[in-house]
Every structure is written in C-alpha cells, then in structure tokens.
Amino acid sequence: MSSKKPLRILLTGGSGDLGSLLSLSLLQQGDVPVVIDMATPKVAGVGFFQGSILDRDLLKMAMKDIDCVIHIAAWHGIHEGGKTPAEFHDLNVTGTFNVFEAAAAEGVKKFIFISSTSVDDQYGIYGHTKILGEEMARAYAHRHDMDVITLRPRAFIPSWNRTVYANFIEWAKWFAKGAVHISDVEQSALCALDFLRTGKKTPEKAQCFTVDGAYDFTAEDLKNWDKDTLMKYYPEFYDLFIKYGFDPARKPKVLDITDTKKILGYAPKYSLRNMLEELKTFGADGPPSPFEGKKKASPSQPKI
Ligand SMILES: NC(=O)c1ccc[n+]([C@@H]2O[C@H](COP(=O)([O-])OP(=O)(O)OC[C@H]3O[C@@H](n4cnc5c(N)ncnc54)[C@H](O)[C@@H]3O)[C@@H](O)[C@H]2O)c1
C-alpha cells in the first residue's frame, strides 16, 4: 500500500480488459475502484453498479463521492461491422456526454478520458465518435474547470482475450508490427491519475496524449530497417521468428510519445523482446491471464 491519499475512482466499462487491470492495480495501491458496467467485474473487492452509462439515474448514483472518473466504456475497433452506427453513437457519444454531465453535476474535477489513435480515421464510424468525445472533454474542462487528461492508446487487446486472438502466436504477429501492451496502457492511466492526484495541470486543457509501447531499436536502425535488423537485436530469438512465420523485413510502426513521457512521466516497458521471451516460455498458449483463478466480484452496490 502506498502513502498516496486514496481516491474513489469510477471506472466506466470497468469489467472489460483495461478496466479489470486498472481495478486490480488501484485496489493494490489503496485506491477505491468503483465500476459501472453491465458485465460483472473480474476483480473481487471493487464497488459495482450493474448497468449502463446510458442510464442517467444509475450514473448519478455511481458518481456519488467520486474523486476521479476514468471513462473507458466504448465500442471500439473490433466492434466496427458488428455494432451499428447508431449503437456506436449511443455508447461512445451519448454515453460520454452522460458521464461528463454526471461528473460535472456531482462536482467531480478529475477526469481521464480513454480515447484512441483511431481519431486519425476522422471519417470512420469509431474514429469520429472518439473525436466527438475529445471535443466534449475540452468543452467540459473549460466550462466546468475540470482537470481532464485524454489518453490516445493505439490498439491494445491483450493476448489472453480468446474472443479476439485464437492463441498467443496470432497476438504476437500483430504485436510485432508495432504496438502497445495493455500493461503499458494501464500504466499510462495510472500516470495520468497520479498527475491529477498531485494537482498538476497539463499545459493545454484536456490535452491528448498518445500511448505507444516500448521499442528496443535506435532511431537510426528504425530508419534503415531491413531483414537483418531483427537478427542484430535478437540473434537468440531469430529461429523462433522464422519458425512462427514472422516477417523480419516488416518495419514496426512507432508513434511519437514524447509529451506522454515528458509531461505524464509515462515509461513504456513491454517491447518486442518481452514478447519473444514470452513466446519462448509459453509457446502458443501464451502467458496466463492475470485474472485466471481470481474470484468474481458479487454484483452488489458498494458499501464503501
Ligand atoms: N482495445 C483496444 O485495442 C483499444 C485501443 C485504443 C483505445 N481503446 C479504448 O479503450 C477503451 C476500452 O478498451 P477495452 O479493450 O478495455 O474494452 P472492452 O471491450 O474489453 O471493455 C469495454 C467494457 O465496456 C462495457 N460496456 C459496454 N457498454 C456499456 C454501457 N452501455 N455501459 C457501461 N459499460 C458498458 C463492456 O461490458 C466492457 O466490459 C475504449 O474506450 C476503447 O475505445 C481500446
């Protein structure tokens, strides 16, 4: 347990991949995570309001005595095609409005909005809803003097999500193209929380911070990438690379996270080396999910 003043933190969509990891870490560091989600949390000991952020009465109850909101709930990339544009708009736009509005009504001043690098796809269904969300974040930060941090992670679905990745190799091939591990996205949210906790202000209101992973390569090697670059960095893993059909000539796409590091103190840890080590250790099964064997929380209202 840390010496930080504990905060009561509302995690919308807190039963999903990111929310579950965050719930676990927040509990471990002595904060009080409260989840609003239709699905039951994977982590025991969190406060839980079962239902939708589209239910404004429930949201009002969940927002009571909250110090900081981490707004996660959204349909995202994998739901494009599966969910209709109306469903995207309802959850990602109306839902985001509801969460900001409920926070403002309860006087909550600290807010972390999980956006996405998909804002680059400004005319896409998902990207557009995140642009609107970021716009709302700016409006609420100005109108209600809220301290809002917007995080823009690139794709981070974890390897243990078997509804998306059939096995670790599938995930590893995706990761090798340049990616961020979910544990680093979680770290970026914890950095943002600590930033807000200590009363610091971002240079711009509701500033957006890109979240990418760790890379082992120098800028020079990235620039001059060729099929031998991986051999230079990971000679001991090269056979593994070839065995699993990775393309060594494929240059990973790396994003600029200068401000995220400089302002929020974010320091990504998981790189291609970690992925290769896990591939060698766990093979196609991959590392176990951090929730394997963990007790389910009971869906009761919190007494905290
Ligand atoms: N997963 C990625 O690759 C990725 C990349 C960039 C940004 N993001 C953003 O990160 C956030 C979530 O990521 P994740 O991977 O943890 O998602 P996830 O799909 O694992 O979790 C989302 C959670 O939201 C809940 N939810 C859905 N509708 C809800 C509603 N009406 N009310 C309350 N809860 C609801 C779901 O039950 C689920 O538990 C989203 O904002 C997403 O846009 C995700």
Ligand as a Chemical Component Dictionary entry (heavy atoms), coordinates in Angstrom:
data_LIG
# 
_chem_comp.id                   LIG 
_chem_comp.type                 NON-POLYMER 
_chem_comp.pdbx_formal_charge   0 
_chem_comp.three_letter_code    LIG 
# 
loop_
_chem_comp_atom.comp_id 
_chem_comp_atom.atom_id 
_chem_comp_atom.alt_atom_id 
_chem_comp_atom.type_symbol 
_chem_comp_atom.charge 
_chem_comp_atom.model_Cartn_x 
_chem_comp_atom.model_Cartn_y 
_chem_comp_atom.model_Cartn_z 
_chem_comp_atom.pdbx_ordinal 
LIG N1  N1  N 0  -8.883  -2.391 -27.048 1  
LIG C1  C1  C 0  -8.170  -1.630 -27.856 2  
LIG O1  O1  O 0  -7.386  -2.110 -28.692 3  
LIG C2  C2  C 0  -8.301  -0.124 -27.772 4  
LIG C3  C3  C 0  -7.393  0.712  -28.452 5  
LIG C4  C4  C 0  -7.497  2.096  -28.306 6  
LIG C5  C5  C 0  -8.491  2.623  -27.490 7  
LIG N2  N2  N 1  -9.363  1.764  -26.858 8  
LIG C6  C6  C 0  -10.381 2.332  -25.985 9  
LIG O2  O2  O 0  -10.214 1.717  -24.694 10 
LIG C7  C7  C 0  -11.481 1.548  -24.080 11 
LIG C8  C8  C 0  -11.838 0.114  -23.707 12 
LIG O3  O3  O 0  -10.953 -0.791 -24.072 13 
LIG P1  P1  P 0  -11.091 -2.325 -23.597 14 
LIG O4  O4  O 0  -10.197 -3.053 -24.530 15 
LIG O5  O5  O -1 -10.922 -2.463 -22.140 16 
LIG O6  O6  O 0  -12.592 -2.665 -23.990 17 
LIG P2  P2  P 0  -13.515 -3.863 -23.585 18 
LIG O7  O7  O 0  -14.410 -4.081 -24.746 19 
LIG O8  O8  O 0  -12.701 -5.005 -23.063 20 
LIG O9  O9  O 0  -14.327 -3.259 -22.363 21 
LIG C9  C9  C 0  -15.381 -2.359 -22.515 22 
LIG C10 C10 C 0  -16.347 -2.542 -21.356 23 
LIG O10 O10 O 0  -17.409 -1.613 -21.539 24 
LIG C11 C11 C 0  -18.585 -2.256 -21.112 25 
LIG N3  N3  N 0  -19.768 -1.585 -21.662 26 
LIG C12 C12 C 0  -20.314 -1.718 -22.894 27 
LIG N4  N4  N 0  -21.408 -0.971 -22.985 28 
LIG C13 C13 C 0  -21.562 -0.345 -21.800 29 
LIG C14 C14 C 0  -22.521 0.547  -21.285 30 
LIG N5  N5  N 0  -23.564 0.951  -22.020 31 
LIG N6  N6  N 0  -22.382 0.977  -20.011 32 
LIG C15 C15 C 0  -21.357 0.563  -19.243 33 
LIG N7  N7  N 0  -20.409 -0.288 -19.684 34 
LIG C16 C16 C 0  -20.509 -0.738 -20.944 35 
LIG C17 C17 C 0  -18.446 -3.682 -21.601 36 
LIG O11 O11 O 0  -19.324 -4.558 -20.916 37 
LIG C18 C18 C 0  -16.982 -3.935 -21.302 38 
LIG O12 O12 O 0  -16.818 -4.500 -20.017 39 
LIG C19 C19 C 0  -12.500 2.108  -25.062 40 
LIG O13 O13 O 0  -12.745 3.453  -24.740 41 
LIG C20 C20 C 0  -11.796 1.997  -26.374 42 
LIG O14 O14 O 0  -12.306 2.905  -27.322 43 
LIG C21 C21 C 0  -9.286  0.428  -26.990 44 
# 
loop_
_chem_comp_bond.comp_id 
_chem_comp_bond.atom_id_1 
_chem_comp_bond.atom_id_2 
_chem_comp_bond.value_order 
_chem_comp_bond.pdbx_ordinal 
LIG N1  C1  SING 1  
LIG C1  O1  DOUB 2  
LIG C1  C2  SING 3  
LIG C2  C3  SING 4  
LIG C2  C21 DOUB 5  
LIG C3  C4  DOUB 6  
LIG C4  C5  SING 7  
LIG C5  N2  DOUB 8  
LIG N2  C6  SING 9  
LIG N2  C21 SING 10 
LIG C6  O2  SING 11 
LIG C6  C20 SING 12 
LIG O2  C7  SING 13 
LIG C7  C8  SING 14 
LIG C7  C19 SING 15 
LIG C8  O3  SING 16 
LIG O3  P1  SING 17 
LIG P1  O4  DOUB 18 
LIG P1  O5  SING 19 
LIG P1  O6  SING 20 
LIG O6  P2  SING 21 
LIG P2  O7  DOUB 22 
LIG P2  O8  SING 23 
LIG P2  O9  SING 24 
LIG O9  C9  SING 25 
LIG C9  C10 SING 26 
LIG C10 O10 SING 27 
LIG C10 C18 SING 28 
LIG O10 C11 SING 29 
LIG C11 N3  SING 30 
LIG C11 C17 SING 31 
LIG N3  C12 SING 32 
LIG N3  C16 SING 33 
LIG C12 N4  DOUB 34 
LIG N4  C13 SING 35 
LIG C13 C14 SING 36 
LIG C13 C16 DOUB 37 
LIG C14 N5  SING 38 
LIG C14 N6  DOUB 39 
LIG N6  C15 SING 40 
LIG C15 N7  DOUB 41 
LIG N7  C16 SING 42 
LIG C17 O11 SING 43 
LIG C17 C18 SING 44 
LIG C18 O12 SING 45 
LIG C19 O13 SING 46 
LIG C19 C20 SING 47 
LIG C20 O14 SING 48 
# 
